[in-house]
Amino acid sequence: MDSKKVIIFCNKGGGNTKNLVEESIKNLKNFEIEMLPSNKTDISSYDYIGFASGIYYMDFSKDIYDHIEKLNLDGKKCFTMISSGANLSKFISYPKNAIEKKGGKFIGGFGCKGPQTFFLFKWISYLFGGATTIDKKDLEKGKEFINDLLAGKFDNNNN
């Protein structure tokens, strides 16, 4: 039987995180997405739980952390996805402690550069020809990450 999967995401910027999530799971079976705010707290039927966010003030959205607090992640394989104007891959593991505190196993994450959405940086980026959407190559890498994840490539990660 195919495992059930869900990605819970927060999208406060220009739609970049939503685009990353949707493109990464396109054409995959038994994958759901849930945008915050959400009342979905019963995740007992899911085997994989993803948390996706843009980076706001050098961290995941507070909404992601608040939602993790409401969940029972016992025995769940958890992963993260980010889009960040700064492209700092260190952010992918920021929710690890919150996930493990709730009983989940953090198995990895994916991060890609997205356009700046913070007001001042957005205009500076625009003036210097910065990106306005996530690069197609990064969207493909997001798909590869999800496929590797589902193939069990990260199941034994000790991130």
RAUR-V844633 format. One line per field, one symbol per residue. psi: psi as a letter, one per 30 degrees, with the letter a starting at -180 (. if undefined). A space follows every 10 residues. Layout:
psi = ???
//
This chain:
psi = kklkkkkklk jfbggeeeee eeefgkgklh klkjkkkkgj fjgffkekkk kkllkjhgll kfeeeeeeff ljgjgkkkll klkkffhjff ffgegeeeee eggljjfalk klkllkfkde eeeeeeeggl kflkkeeeee eeeeeeeeef fgfgfgkh.
//
